[in-house]
Amino acid sequence: MKRMSLALAAGLFITVGLTGCGDTGSSGGGSGDKKLKVTAPGTAVTVKPGATEKFTVSVTREKFDEDVSLDFKGLPDGVSLEDSSPKIEKGVTKKEFTLKAAADAKENDGKEATVTAKGGGKTTDPAKFTVKVKK
């Protein structure tokens, strides 16, 4: 009888422990089922020294529709993003951005850069893309 009571108590403890907390593993206090994905350009972005080149980044939001800020890292030396505070506004899923290469930017065969998105209490993993500087 004592074994049955212990087994019943253990089963009840496990059931309450598994179902009682409701934590989904999300961050951002109540972001729950929200999801965010960023997609970098699918092909290399090639910019000439002293010139600009446009490219597109897209985001997929689930269960929220707020502005999403973007963070670009790893651009080649002499190449910068013209947009001072890059973001994709509420209700928009893709946006065109502009890279600018300085006149003295060194040519390269392609450098890996990344873009990370943040919004709705979520931050994506970095999405990789290639930036080339060619005449």
DRENPA-3360 file (N, C-alpha, C; in nm, 2 decimals, always signed):
BEGIN
1 = MKRMSLAL = +0.08/-0.12/+0.00/+0.00/+0.00/+0.00/+0.09/+0.13/+0.00 ~ +0.19/+0.12/+0.08/+0.28/+0.24/+0.09/+0.35/+0.26/-0.05 ~ +0.39/+0.15/-0.12/+0.45/+0.17/-0.25/+0.36/+0.23/-0.35 ~ +0.23/+0.19/-0.34/+0.13/+0.25/-0.43/+0.11/+0.40/-0.41 ~ +0.11/+0.44/-0.28/+0.10/+0.58/-0.25/+0.21/+0.66/-0.30 ~ +0.33/+0.60/-0.29/+0.45/+0.67/-0.33/+0.45/+0.68/-0.49 ~ +0.41/+0.57/-0.55/+0.41/+0.58/-0.70/+0.30/+0.68/-0.75 ~ +0.19/+0.68/-0.68/+0.08/+0.78/-0.72/+0.13/+0.92/-0.70;
9 = AAGLFITV = +0.20/+0.94/-0.58/+0.25/+1.08/-0.55/+0.36/+1.12/-0.65 ~ +0.45/+1.03/-0.69/+0.55/+1.05/-0.79/+0.49/+1.09/-0.92 ~ +0.39/+1.01/-0.97/+0.32/+1.04/-1.09/+0.25/+1.17/-1.09 ~ +0.19/+1.21/-0.99/+0.12/+1.34/-0.97/+0.23/+1.45/-0.98 ~ +0.34/+1.44/-0.91/+0.45/+1.54/-0.92/+0.50/+1.56/-1.06 ~ +0.52/+1.45/-1.13/+0.58/+1.46/-1.27/+0.48/+1.52/-1.36 ~ +0.35/+1.49/-1.34/+0.24/+1.55/-1.43/+0.24/+1.70/-1.40 ~ +0.23/+1.74/-1.28/+0.23/+1.89/-1.24/+0.35/+1.96/-1.29;
17 = GLTGCGDT = +0.47/+1.89/-1.27/+0.60/+1.95/-1.32/+0.60/+1.98/-1.47 ~ +0.54/+1.88/-1.54/+0.55/+1.90/-1.69/+0.44/+1.99/-1.75 ~ +0.33/+2.00/-1.68/+0.22/+2.08/-1.74/+0.20/+2.21/-1.67 ~ +0.25/+2.23/-1.55/+0.21/+2.34/-1.47/+0.28/+2.48/-1.50 ~ +0.39/+2.48/-1.56/+0.46/+2.61/-1.57/+0.42/+2.69/-1.69 ~ +0.39/+2.63/-1.81/+0.35/+2.70/-1.93/+0.47/+2.77/-2.00 ~ +0.59/+2.75/-1.96/+0.70/+2.82/-2.02/+0.73/+2.76/-2.16 ~ +0.74/+2.85/-2.26/+0.76/+2.80/-2.40/+0.91/+2.81/-2.44;
25 = GSSGGGSG = +0.99/+2.86/-2.35/+1.13/+2.88/-2.39/+1.15/+3.01/-2.46 ~ +1.06/+3.09/-2.47/+1.07/+3.22/-2.54/+1.13/+3.33/-2.45 ~ +1.19/+3.43/-2.51/+1.24/+3.54/-2.43/+1.15/+3.66/-2.46 ~ +1.18/+3.76/-2.38/+1.10/+3.89/-2.41/+0.97/+3.90/-2.34 ~ +0.95/+3.82/-2.23/+0.83/+3.83/-2.15/+0.70/+3.83/-2.22 ~ +0.65/+3.72/-2.25/+0.52/+3.71/-2.32/+0.53/+3.71/-2.47 ~ +0.65/+3.69/-2.53/+0.66/+3.68/-2.67/+0.60/+3.55/-2.72 ~ +0.58/+3.45/-2.63/+0.52/+3.33/-2.66/+0.54/+3.26/-2.80;
33 = DKKLKVTA = +0.45/+3.26/-2.88/+0.46/+3.19/-3.01/+0.51/+3.28/-3.12 ~ +0.56/+3.40/-3.09/+0.61/+3.49/-3.19/+0.74/+3.43/-3.26 ~ +0.75/+3.45/-3.39/+0.86/+3.40/-3.46/+0.91/+3.51/-3.55 ~ +1.04/+3.51/-3.58/+1.10/+3.61/-3.67/+1.21/+3.54/-3.75 ~ +1.21/+3.57/-3.88/+1.31/+3.51/-3.96/+1.36/+3.62/-4.06 ~ +1.49/+3.63/-4.08/+1.55/+3.72/-4.18/+1.61/+3.64/-4.29 ~ +1.59/+3.70/-4.41/+1.65/+3.64/-4.53/+1.74/+3.74/-4.60 ~ +1.86/+3.70/-4.61/+1.96/+3.79/-4.68/+1.95/+3.77/-4.83;
41 = PGTAVTVK = +2.02/+3.86/-4.91/+2.02/+3.84/-5.05/+2.07/+3.70/-5.09 ~ +2.01/+3.64/-5.19/+2.04/+3.50/-5.23/+2.16/+3.49/-5.32 ~ +2.20/+3.60/-5.38/+2.32/+3.61/-5.46/+2.41/+3.71/-5.41 ~ +2.54/+3.70/-5.45/+2.64/+3.80/-5.40/+2.60/+3.94/-5.45 ~ +2.63/+4.04/-5.36/+2.60/+4.18/-5.39/+2.74/+4.23/-5.44 ~ +2.75/+4.28/-5.56/+2.87/+4.33/-5.61/+2.86/+4.48/-5.63 ~ +2.96/+4.55/-5.57/+2.96/+4.70/-5.58/+3.10/+4.74/-5.63 ~ +3.09/+4.85/-5.72/+3.22/+4.90/-5.78/+3.27/+5.01/-5.69;
49 = PGATEKFT = +3.41/+5.02/-5.68/+3.47/+5.12/-5.60/+3.41/+5.26/-5.64 ~ +3.37/+5.34/-5.55/+3.32/+5.47/-5.57/+3.17/+5.47/-5.61 ~ +3.10/+5.36/-5.61/+2.96/+5.34/-5.65/+2.88/+5.29/-5.54 ~ +2.75/+5.28/-5.57/+2.65/+5.22/-5.48/+2.58/+5.10/-5.55 ~ +2.53/+5.01/-5.47/+2.46/+4.90/-5.52/+2.34/+4.86/-5.42 ~ +2.22/+4.84/-5.48/+2.10/+4.81/-5.40/+2.09/+4.66/-5.39 ~ +2.03/+4.62/-5.27/+2.00/+4.48/-5.25/+1.88/+4.47/-5.16 ~ +1.82/+4.35/-5.15/+1.69/+4.34/-5.07/+1.71/+4.24/-4.96;
57 = VSVTREKF = +1.65/+4.28/-4.85/+1.65/+4.19/-4.73/+1.50/+4.17/-4.70 ~ +1.46/+4.05/-4.66/+1.32/+4.03/-4.62/+1.31/+3.97/-4.48 ~ +1.20/+3.99/-4.42/+1.17/+3.93/-4.29/+1.03/+3.86/-4.29 ~ +1.02/+3.75/-4.21/+0.89/+3.68/-4.19/+0.86/+3.69/-4.05 ~ +0.75/+3.75/-4.02/+0.70/+3.77/-3.88/+0.58/+3.67/-3.86 ~ +0.58/+3.61/-3.74/+0.46/+3.53/-3.70/+0.41/+3.58/-3.57 ~ +0.28/+3.61/-3.56/+0.21/+3.65/-3.44/+0.25/+3.78/-3.38 ~ +0.31/+3.87/-3.47/+0.33/+4.01/-3.43/+0.36/+4.09/-3.56;
65 = DEDVSLDF = +0.34/+4.22/-3.56/+0.36/+4.30/-3.67/+0.42/+4.44/-3.63 ~ +0.54/+4.43/-3.58/+0.61/+4.56/-3.54/+0.73/+4.58/-3.63 ~ +0.78/+4.70/-3.62/+0.91/+4.73/-3.69/+1.01/+4.63/-3.65 ~ +1.10/+4.60/-3.74/+1.21/+4.51/-3.72/+1.34/+4.58/-3.75 ~ +1.43/+4.59/-3.66/+1.56/+4.66/-3.69/+1.66/+4.56/-3.74 ~ +1.75/+4.60/-3.82/+1.85/+4.51/-3.88/+1.99/+4.56/-3.84 ~ +2.08/+4.46/-3.83/+2.22/+4.49/-3.79/+2.31/+4.42/-3.89 ~ +2.38/+4.49/-3.97/+2.47/+4.44/-4.07/+2.61/+4.44/-4.01;
73 = KGLPDGVS = +2.68/+4.32/-4.03/+2.82/+4.31/-3.98/+2.91/+4.24/-4.09 ~ +3.04/+4.27/-4.08/+3.13/+4.20/-4.17/+3.14/+4.25/-4.31 ~ +3.10/+4.37/-4.33/+3.11/+4.43/-4.47/+3.26/+4.45/-4.50 ~ +3.30/+4.44/-4.62/+3.44/+4.46/-4.66/+3.49/+4.60/-4.62 ~ +3.62/+4.61/-4.60/+3.68/+4.74/-4.57/+3.64/+4.84/-4.69 ~ +3.60/+4.96/-4.65/+3.57/+5.06/-4.75/+3.43/+5.05/-4.80 ~ +3.35/+4.96/-4.75/+3.21/+4.94/-4.79/+3.12/+4.97/-4.67 ~ +3.02/+5.05/-4.69/+2.93/+5.09/-4.58/+2.78/+5.08/-4.62;
81 = LEDSSPKI = +2.69/+5.07/-4.53/+2.55/+5.07/-4.55/+2.51/+5.22/-4.55 ~ +2.44/+5.27/-4.66/+2.40/+5.41/-4.66/+2.29/+5.44/-4.56 ~ +2.20/+5.34/-4.53/+2.09/+5.36/-4.44/+2.15/+5.37/-4.29 ~ +2.12/+5.48/-4.22/+2.18/+5.50/-4.09/+2.12/+5.42/-3.98 ~ +1.99/+5.39/-3.99/+1.93/+5.30/-3.89/+1.83/+5.21/-3.97 ~ +1.89/+5.10/-4.02/+1.82/+5.01/-4.11/+1.71/+4.94/-4.03 ~ +1.59/+4.94/-4.09/+1.48/+4.87/-4.03/+1.38/+4.84/-4.14 ~ +1.29/+4.74/-4.11/+1.18/+4.70/-4.20/+1.06/+4.74/-4.12;
89 = EKGVTKKE = +0.98/+4.83/-4.17/+0.87/+4.89/-4.10/+0.75/+4.79/-4.08 ~ +0.67/+4.82/-3.98/+0.55/+4.74/-3.96/+0.47/+4.72/-4.08 ~ +0.42/+4.60/-4.11/+0.34/+4.57/-4.23/+0.42/+4.55/-4.36 ~ +0.55/+4.57/-4.35/+0.64/+4.55/-4.47/+0.72/+4.42/-4.45 ~ +0.73/+4.34/-4.56/+0.81/+4.22/-4.54/+0.95/+4.22/-4.61 ~ +0.97/+4.31/-4.70/+1.10/+4.32/-4.76/+1.13/+4.47/-4.79 ~ +1.26/+4.50/-4.79/+1.30/+4.64/-4.82/+1.44/+4.64/-4.89 ~ +1.45/+4.74/-4.97/+1.58/+4.76/-5.04/+1.67/+4.85/-4.96;
97 = FTLKAAAD = +1.80/+4.81/-4.96/+1.90/+4.88/-4.89/+2.01/+4.91/-4.99 ~ +2.10/+5.00/-4.95/+2.21/+5.04/-5.04/+2.35/+5.03/-4.98 ~ +2.44/+4.96/-5.05/+2.58/+4.96/-5.01/+2.65/+5.06/-5.09 ~ +2.75/+5.13/-5.02/+2.83/+5.23/-5.09/+2.98/+5.19/-5.07 ~ +3.05/+5.18/-5.18/+3.20/+5.15/-5.17/+3.27/+5.28/-5.19 ~ +3.37/+5.30/-5.10/+3.46/+5.42/-5.12/+3.54/+5.41/-5.25 ~ +3.58/+5.52/-5.30/+3.65/+5.52/-5.42/+3.78/+5.44/-5.41 ~ +3.84/+5.43/-5.29/+3.96/+5.35/-5.27/+3.94/+5.22/-5.21;
105 = AKENDGKE = +3.81/+5.17/-5.21/+3.78/+5.04/-5.16/+3.86/+4.93/-5.24 ~ +3.92/+4.84/-5.17/+4.00/+4.74/-5.23/+3.91/+4.63/-5.29 ~ +3.94/+4.59/-5.41/+3.87/+4.48/-5.48/+3.88/+4.35/-5.40 ~ +3.78/+4.27/-5.41/+3.79/+4.14/-5.34/+3.70/+4.04/-5.42 ~ +3.72/+3.91/-5.39/+3.64/+3.81/-5.46/+3.52/+3.77/-5.38 ~ +3.49/+3.84/-5.28/+3.38/+3.81/-5.20/+3.41/+3.80/-5.05 ~ +3.34/+3.87/-4.97/+3.36/+3.86/-4.82/+3.22/+3.83/-4.76 ~ +3.22/+3.74/-4.67/+3.10/+3.70/-4.60/+3.05/+3.81/-4.50;
113 = ATVTAKGG = +2.93/+3.86/-4.52/+2.87/+3.95/-4.43/+2.75/+3.89/-4.37 ~ +2.69/+3.95/-4.26/+2.57/+3.90/-4.20/+2.47/+4.01/-4.17 ~ +2.34/+3.97/-4.17/+2.24/+4.06/-4.12/+2.16/+3.98/-4.02 ~ +2.13/+4.05/-3.91/+2.05/+4.00/-3.80/+1.93/+4.09/-3.78 ~ +1.81/+4.03/-3.75/+1.69/+4.11/-3.73/+1.65/+4.10/-3.58 ~ +1.59/+4.21/-3.54/+1.54/+4.21/-3.40/+1.40/+4.29/-3.40 ~ +1.30/+4.22/-3.34/+1.17/+4.28/-3.33/+1.08/+4.19/-3.26 ~ +0.97/+4.24/-3.20/+0.87/+4.16/-3.13/+0.93/+4.08/-3.02;
121 = GKTTDPAK = +1.04/+4.12/-2.96/+1.10/+4.05/-2.85/+1.19/+3.93/-2.90 ~ +1.21/+3.92/-3.03/+1.29/+3.82/-3.08/+1.41/+3.87/-3.16 ~ +1.52/+3.79/-3.16/+1.64/+3.82/-3.24/+1.67/+3.70/-3.32 ~ +1.70/+3.72/-3.45/+1.73/+3.61/-3.53/+1.87/+3.57/-3.52 ~ +1.90/+3.45/-3.57/+2.04/+3.41/-3.60/+2.09/+3.49/-3.72 ~ +2.22/+3.52/-3.73/+2.27/+3.60/-3.85/+2.24/+3.52/-3.98 ~ +2.20/+3.59/-4.08/+2.18/+3.54/-4.21/+2.30/+3.58/-4.29 ~ +2.37/+3.49/-4.36/+2.49/+3.52/-4.43/+2.47/+3.56/-4.58;
129 = FTVKVKK = +2.55/+3.65/-4.63/+2.55/+3.69/-4.77/+2.69/+3.73/-4.81 ~ +2.72/+3.74/-4.94/+2.85/+3.77/-4.99/+2.85/+3.91/-5.05 ~ +2.95/+3.99/-5.02/+2.97/+4.12/-5.07/+3.10/+4.12/-5.15 ~ +3.09/+4.16/-5.28/+3.21/+4.17/-5.36/+3.24/+4.31/-5.40 ~ +3.37/+4.35/-5.41/+3.40/+4.48/-5.46/+3.48/+4.45/-5.59 ~ +3.42/+4.49/-5.70/+3.49/+4.47/-5.83/+3.47/+4.59/-5.92 ~ +3.57/+4.62/-6.00/+3.56/+4.73/-6.10/+3.47/+4.68/-6.22;
% end
